[in-house]
């Protein structure tokens, strides 16, 4: 039995020992070994699937109109999608403008409230006895 055949995905004495040792030495190593025990037989398939998706363009950046979606091959649907995405972008810009206006309104409201409180403080300032004058 070679070391290569002993360290295979699955629950066997060698992998369990390495997992425990990994947790003792540095816990991420133990966690990595646990992942290998549980999902190790699927790593090759996952790498192959990821490579296939990368080659097919599923993970490539923005494509087809700059919205992150490629063309479907159906011109009518692609045009509809572009119109809807443009409409949604315009709606988002309108909402952003409204938010900026509301934020400005709140700033002005806070400034007015602060001014009112300051004016009230200044008006009441000289009315009552001052603690410093009594001493």
Secondary structure, DSSP 8 states (H G I E B T S, - for coil): --HHHHS-SSS-HHHHHHHHHHHHH-HHHHHHHHHHHHHGGGHHHHHHHHHHHHHHTTT-SS-STTSS----S-HHHHHHHHHHHHHHHHHHHHHHHHHHHHHHHHHHHHHHHHHHHHHHHHHHTTTS--HHHH-
